[in-house]
Amino acid sequence: MLFFTICVAPVSNKILNESNKSIFLRNIFPRNFIFGLILASLAFIFSFILKDHWSIIISFIISLGFILNLFIIMPKINFISDNKNLNKEKKKKQFRNWHYSSVFIYLIQIIISSIGIYLSI
């Protein structure tokens, strides 16, 4: 999650034009969210087997964040971006709100993951 936040997103914003950036991000975000969901789900399963209550809670919340981003927020962002019927200002506002929701969830996941790592040390 940190690698994506620190390396992938800033570099893509810096070196790709709008058209290529859109294609790239629409392809990489689902993979990023699926990969994160798989890892968080595995952590949840192992935490459940080991009866590690804090880890169960943390991995469940992180999994939920990936589910929200993958199945609700990302499709909504894509719909807004593709919608030709929205005026430019409304499209910009809706995109910004949904994008910030996604970023907020991702940031919370990073913070919770850091707490989980700290608690397991």
Biotite code that builds the C-alpha atoms (Angstrom):
import biotite.structure as struc

atoms = struc.array([
    struc.Atom([0.000, 0.000, 0.000], chain_id="A", res_id=1, res_name="MET", atom_name="CA", element="C"),
    struc.Atom([2.827, 2.364, 0.818], chain_id="A", res_id=2, res_name="LEU", atom_name="CA", element="C"),
    struc.Atom([4.672, 1.519, -2.404], chain_id="A", res_id=3, res_name="PHE", atom_name="CA", element="C"),
    struc.Atom([1.594, 2.375, -4.439], chain_id="A", res_id=4, res_name="PHE", atom_name="CA", element="C"),
    struc.Atom([1.055, 5.622, -2.532], chain_id="A", res_id=5, res_name="THR", atom_name="CA", element="C"),
    struc.Atom([4.685, 6.750, -2.546], chain_id="A", res_id=6, res_name="ILE", atom_name="CA", element="C"),
    struc.Atom([5.896, 5.463, -5.922], chain_id="A", res_id=7, res_name="CYS", atom_name="CA", element="C"),
    struc.Atom([3.202, 4.467, -8.399], chain_id="A", res_id=8, res_name="VAL", atom_name="CA", element="C"),
    struc.Atom([0.612, 7.237, -8.031], chain_id="A", res_id=9, res_name="ALA", atom_name="CA", element="C"),
    struc.Atom([3.004, 10.218, -7.990], chain_id="A", res_id=10, res_name="PRO", atom_name="CA", element="C"),
    struc.Atom([5.069, 8.899, -10.908], chain_id="A", res_id=11, res_name="VAL", atom_name="CA", element="C"),
    struc.Atom([1.995, 8.201, -13.031], chain_id="A", res_id=12, res_name="SER", atom_name="CA", element="C"),
    struc.Atom([0.691, 11.708, -12.322], chain_id="A", res_id=13, res_name="ASN", atom_name="CA", element="C"),
    struc.Atom([4.032, 13.204, -13.271], chain_id="A", res_id=14, res_name="LYS", atom_name="CA", element="C"),
    struc.Atom([4.989, 11.348, -16.454], chain_id="A", res_id=15, res_name="ILE", atom_name="CA", element="C"),
    struc.Atom([1.715, 10.305, -18.125], chain_id="A", res_id=16, res_name="LEU", atom_name="CA", element="C"),
    struc.Atom([-0.616, 12.533, -20.111], chain_id="A", res_id=17, res_name="ASN", atom_name="CA", element="C"),
    struc.Atom([-4.320, 12.569, -19.157], chain_id="A", res_id=18, res_name="GLU", atom_name="CA", element="C"),
    struc.Atom([-5.375, 9.898, -21.648], chain_id="A", res_id=19, res_name="SER", atom_name="CA", element="C"),
    struc.Atom([-2.603, 7.434, -20.766], chain_id="A", res_id=20, res_name="ASN", atom_name="CA", element="C"),
    struc.Atom([-2.927, 8.178, -17.058], chain_id="A", res_id=21, res_name="LYS", atom_name="CA", element="C"),
    struc.Atom([-6.638, 7.345, -17.166], chain_id="A", res_id=22, res_name="SER", atom_name="CA", element="C"),
    struc.Atom([-5.990, 4.046, -18.976], chain_id="A", res_id=23, res_name="ILE", atom_name="CA", element="C"),
    struc.Atom([-3.151, 3.160, -16.598], chain_id="A", res_id=24, res_name="PHE", atom_name="CA", element="C"),
    struc.Atom([-5.081, 3.991, -13.414], chain_id="A", res_id=25, res_name="LEU", atom_name="CA", element="C"),
    struc.Atom([-8.219, 2.167, -14.562], chain_id="A", res_id=26, res_name="ARG", atom_name="CA", element="C"),
    struc.Atom([-6.088, -0.929, -15.032], chain_id="A", res_id=27, res_name="ASN", atom_name="CA", element="C"),
    struc.Atom([-3.870, -0.736, -11.968], chain_id="A", res_id=28, res_name="ILE", atom_name="CA", element="C"),
    struc.Atom([-6.397, 0.293, -9.290], chain_id="A", res_id=29, res_name="PHE", atom_name="CA", element="C"),
    struc.Atom([-8.557, -2.831, -9.568], chain_id="A", res_id=30, res_name="PRO", atom_name="CA", element="C"),
    struc.Atom([-5.442, -5.002, -9.360], chain_id="A", res_id=31, res_name="ARG", atom_name="CA", element="C"),
    struc.Atom([-4.182, -3.029, -6.370], chain_id="A", res_id=32, res_name="ASN", atom_name="CA", element="C"),
    struc.Atom([-7.504, -3.369, -4.552], chain_id="A", res_id=33, res_name="PHE", atom_name="CA", element="C"),
    struc.Atom([-7.886, -7.079, -5.426], chain_id="A", res_id=34, res_name="ILE", atom_name="CA", element="C"),
    struc.Atom([-4.336, -7.823, -4.257], chain_id="A", res_id=35, res_name="PHE", atom_name="CA", element="C"),
    struc.Atom([-4.937, -5.922, -1.010], chain_id="A", res_id=36, res_name="GLY", atom_name="CA", element="C"),
    struc.Atom([-8.273, -7.665, -0.491], chain_id="A", res_id=37, res_name="LEU", atom_name="CA", element="C"),
    struc.Atom([-6.682, -11.091, -0.963], chain_id="A", res_id=38, res_name="ILE", atom_name="CA", element="C"),
    struc.Atom([-3.887, -10.321, 1.519], chain_id="A", res_id=39, res_name="LEU", atom_name="CA", element="C"),
    struc.Atom([-6.247, -8.792, 4.086], chain_id="A", res_id=40, res_name="ALA", atom_name="CA", element="C"),
    struc.Atom([-8.665, -11.717, 3.720], chain_id="A", res_id=41, res_name="SER", atom_name="CA", element="C"),
    struc.Atom([-5.854, -14.223, 4.226], chain_id="A", res_id=42, res_name="LEU", atom_name="CA", element="C"),
    struc.Atom([-4.740, -12.264, 7.292], chain_id="A", res_id=43, res_name="ALA", atom_name="CA", element="C"),
    struc.Atom([-8.326, -12.405, 8.566], chain_id="A", res_id=44, res_name="PHE", atom_name="CA", element="C"),
    struc.Atom([-8.515, -16.179, 8.063], chain_id="A", res_id=45, res_name="ILE", atom_name="CA", element="C"),
    struc.Atom([-5.164, -16.820, 9.765], chain_id="A", res_id=46, res_name="PHE", atom_name="CA", element="C"),
    struc.Atom([-6.042, -14.430, 12.594], chain_id="A", res_id=47, res_name="SER", atom_name="CA", element="C"),
    struc.Atom([-9.297, -16.295, 13.109], chain_id="A", res_id=48, res_name="PHE", atom_name="CA", element="C"),
    struc.Atom([-7.481, -19.650, 13.183], chain_id="A", res_id=49, res_name="ILE", atom_name="CA", element="C"),
    struc.Atom([-4.916, -18.277, 15.649], chain_id="A", res_id=50, res_name="LEU", atom_name="CA", element="C"),
    struc.Atom([-7.657, -16.565, 17.687], chain_id="A", res_id=51, res_name="LYS", atom_name="CA", element="C"),
    struc.Atom([-5.798, -13.244, 17.559], chain_id="A", res_id=52, res_name="ASP", atom_name="CA", element="C"),
    struc.Atom([-8.668, -10.858, 18.298], chain_id="A", res_id=53, res_name="HIS", atom_name="CA", element="C"),
    struc.Atom([-6.879, -7.596, 17.445], chain_id="A", res_id=54, res_name="TRP", atom_name="CA", element="C"),
    struc.Atom([-5.652, -9.011, 14.170], chain_id="A", res_id=55, res_name="SER", atom_name="CA", element="C"),
    struc.Atom([-9.155, -10.252, 13.329], chain_id="A", res_id=56, res_name="ILE", atom_name="CA", element="C"),
    struc.Atom([-10.560, -6.751, 13.818], chain_id="A", res_id=57, res_name="ILE", atom_name="CA", element="C"),
    struc.Atom([-7.741, -5.029, 11.936], chain_id="A", res_id=58, res_name="ILE", atom_name="CA", element="C"),
    struc.Atom([-7.770, -7.397, 8.962], chain_id="A", res_id=59, res_name="SER", atom_name="CA", element="C"),
    struc.Atom([-11.575, -7.238, 8.761], chain_id="A", res_id=60, res_name="PHE", atom_name="CA", element="C"),
    struc.Atom([-11.576, -3.424, 8.651], chain_id="A", res_id=61, res_name="ILE", atom_name="CA", element="C"),
    struc.Atom([-8.814, -3.406, 6.029], chain_id="A", res_id=62, res_name="ILE", atom_name="CA", element="C"),
    struc.Atom([-10.707, -5.985, 3.933], chain_id="A", res_id=63, res_name="SER", atom_name="CA", element="C"),
    struc.Atom([-13.856, -3.903, 4.197], chain_id="A", res_id=64, res_name="LEU", atom_name="CA", element="C"),
    struc.Atom([-11.954, -0.859, 2.915], chain_id="A", res_id=65, res_name="GLY", atom_name="CA", element="C"),
    struc.Atom([-10.774, -2.764, -0.148], chain_id="A", res_id=66, res_name="PHE", atom_name="CA", element="C"),
    struc.Atom([-14.311, -4.053, -0.772], chain_id="A", res_id=67, res_name="ILE", atom_name="CA", element="C"),
    struc.Atom([-15.727, -0.519, -0.590], chain_id="A", res_id=68, res_name="LEU", atom_name="CA", element="C"),
    struc.Atom([-13.073, 0.854, -2.932], chain_id="A", res_id=69, res_name="ASN", atom_name="CA", element="C"),
    struc.Atom([-13.232, -2.036, -5.401], chain_id="A", res_id=70, res_name="LEU", atom_name="CA", element="C"),
    struc.Atom([-16.984, -2.572, -5.690], chain_id="A", res_id=71, res_name="PHE", atom_name="CA", element="C"),
    struc.Atom([-18.567, 0.774, -4.806], chain_id="A", res_id=72, res_name="ILE", atom_name="CA", element="C"),
    struc.Atom([-16.258, 3.773, -5.019], chain_id="A", res_id=73, res_name="ILE", atom_name="CA", element="C"),
    struc.Atom([-14.099, 2.864, -8.028], chain_id="A", res_id=74, res_name="MET", atom_name="CA", element="C"),
    struc.Atom([-17.092, 1.987, -10.266], chain_id="A", res_id=75, res_name="PRO", atom_name="CA", element="C"),
    struc.Atom([-18.778, 5.233, -9.168], chain_id="A", res_id=76, res_name="LYS", atom_name="CA", element="C"),
    struc.Atom([-15.664, 7.255, -10.039], chain_id="A", res_id=77, res_name="ILE", atom_name="CA", element="C"),
    struc.Atom([-15.471, 5.575, -13.452], chain_id="A", res_id=78, res_name="ASN", atom_name="CA", element="C"),
    struc.Atom([-19.184, 6.189, -14.070], chain_id="A", res_id=79, res_name="PHE", atom_name="CA", element="C"),
    struc.Atom([-18.820, 9.869, -13.224], chain_id="A", res_id=80, res_name="ILE", atom_name="CA", element="C"),
    struc.Atom([-15.744, 10.204, -15.437], chain_id="A", res_id=81, res_name="SER", atom_name="CA", element="C"),
    struc.Atom([-17.511, 8.538, -18.372], chain_id="A", res_id=82, res_name="ASP", atom_name="CA", element="C"),
    struc.Atom([-20.861, 10.303, -17.947], chain_id="A", res_id=83, res_name="ASN", atom_name="CA", element="C"),
    struc.Atom([-21.325, 12.738, -20.820], chain_id="A", res_id=84, res_name="LYS", atom_name="CA", element="C"),
    struc.Atom([-24.609, 14.054, -19.367], chain_id="A", res_id=85, res_name="ASN", atom_name="CA", element="C"),
    struc.Atom([-23.060, 15.746, -16.333], chain_id="A", res_id=86, res_name="LEU", atom_name="CA", element="C"),
    struc.Atom([-21.980, 19.327, -16.726], chain_id="A", res_id=87, res_name="ASN", atom_name="CA", element="C"),
    struc.Atom([-18.282, 19.949, -16.208], chain_id="A", res_id=88, res_name="LYS", atom_name="CA", element="C"),
    struc.Atom([-18.614, 21.564, -12.769], chain_id="A", res_id=89, res_name="GLU", atom_name="CA", element="C"),
    struc.Atom([-20.908, 18.858, -11.368], chain_id="A", res_id=90, res_name="LYS", atom_name="CA", element="C"),
    struc.Atom([-18.676, 16.122, -12.780], chain_id="A", res_id=91, res_name="LYS", atom_name="CA", element="C"),
    struc.Atom([-15.602, 17.717, -11.204], chain_id="A", res_id=92, res_name="LYS", atom_name="CA", element="C"),
    struc.Atom([-17.297, 18.057, -7.798], chain_id="A", res_id=93, res_name="LYS", atom_name="CA", element="C"),
    struc.Atom([-18.673, 14.496, -7.764], chain_id="A", res_id=94, res_name="GLN", atom_name="CA", element="C"),
    struc.Atom([-15.360, 13.058, -8.953], chain_id="A", res_id=95, res_name="PHE", atom_name="CA", element="C"),
    struc.Atom([-13.465, 14.978, -6.266], chain_id="A", res_id=96, res_name="ARG", atom_name="CA", element="C"),
    struc.Atom([-15.829, 13.830, -3.493], chain_id="A", res_id=97, res_name="ASN", atom_name="CA", element="C"),
    struc.Atom([-15.679, 10.145, -4.482], chain_id="A", res_id=98, res_name="TRP", atom_name="CA", element="C"),
    struc.Atom([-11.934, 10.297, -5.092], chain_id="A", res_id=99, res_name="HIS", atom_name="CA", element="C"),
    struc.Atom([-11.323, 11.853, -1.668], chain_id="A", res_id=100, res_name="TYR", atom_name="CA", element="C"),
    struc.Atom([-13.502, 9.128, -0.127], chain_id="A", res_id=101, res_name="SER", atom_name="CA", element="C"),
    struc.Atom([-11.293, 6.505, -1.754], chain_id="A", res_id=102, res_name="SER", atom_name="CA", element="C"),
    struc.Atom([-8.099, 8.248, -0.641], chain_id="A", res_id=103, res_name="VAL", atom_name="CA", element="C"),
    struc.Atom([-9.451, 8.617, 2.908], chain_id="A", res_id=104, res_name="PHE", atom_name="CA", element="C"),
    struc.Atom([-10.269, 4.893, 3.117], chain_id="A", res_id=105, res_name="ILE", atom_name="CA", element="C"),
    struc.Atom([-6.841, 4.000, 1.734], chain_id="A", res_id=106, res_name="TYR", atom_name="CA", element="C"),
    struc.Atom([-5.145, 6.298, 4.266], chain_id="A", res_id=107, res_name="LEU", atom_name="CA", element="C"),
    struc.Atom([-7.134, 4.743, 7.122], chain_id="A", res_id=108, res_name="ILE", atom_name="CA", element="C"),
    struc.Atom([-6.065, 1.301, 5.872], chain_id="A", res_id=109, res_name="GLN", atom_name="CA", element="C"),
    struc.Atom([-2.403, 2.368, 5.940], chain_id="A", res_id=110, res_name="ILE", atom_name="CA", element="C"),
    struc.Atom([-2.766, 3.745, 9.478], chain_id="A", res_id=111, res_name="ILE", atom_name="CA", element="C"),
    struc.Atom([-4.582, 0.629, 10.710], chain_id="A", res_id=112, res_name="ILE", atom_name="CA", element="C"),
    struc.Atom([-1.971, -1.610, 9.045], chain_id="A", res_id=113, res_name="SER", atom_name="CA", element="C"),
    struc.Atom([0.781, 0.340, 10.801], chain_id="A", res_id=114, res_name="SER", atom_name="CA", element="C"),
    struc.Atom([-1.003, -0.088, 14.126], chain_id="A", res_id=115, res_name="ILE", atom_name="CA", element="C"),
    struc.Atom([-1.364, -3.812, 13.429], chain_id="A", res_id=116, res_name="GLY", atom_name="CA", element="C"),
    struc.Atom([2.345, -4.135, 12.699], chain_id="A", res_id=117, res_name="ILE", atom_name="CA", element="C"),
    struc.Atom([3.179, -2.183, 15.863], chain_id="A", res_id=118, res_name="TYR", atom_name="CA", element="C"),
    struc.Atom([0.912, -4.380, 18.007], chain_id="A", res_id=119, res_name="LEU", atom_name="CA", element="C"),
    struc.Atom([2.481, -7.562, 16.654], chain_id="A", res_id=120, res_name="SER", atom_name="CA", element="C"),
    struc.Atom([6.062, -6.494, 17.427], chain_id="A", res_id=121, res_name="ILE", atom_name="CA", element="C"),
])
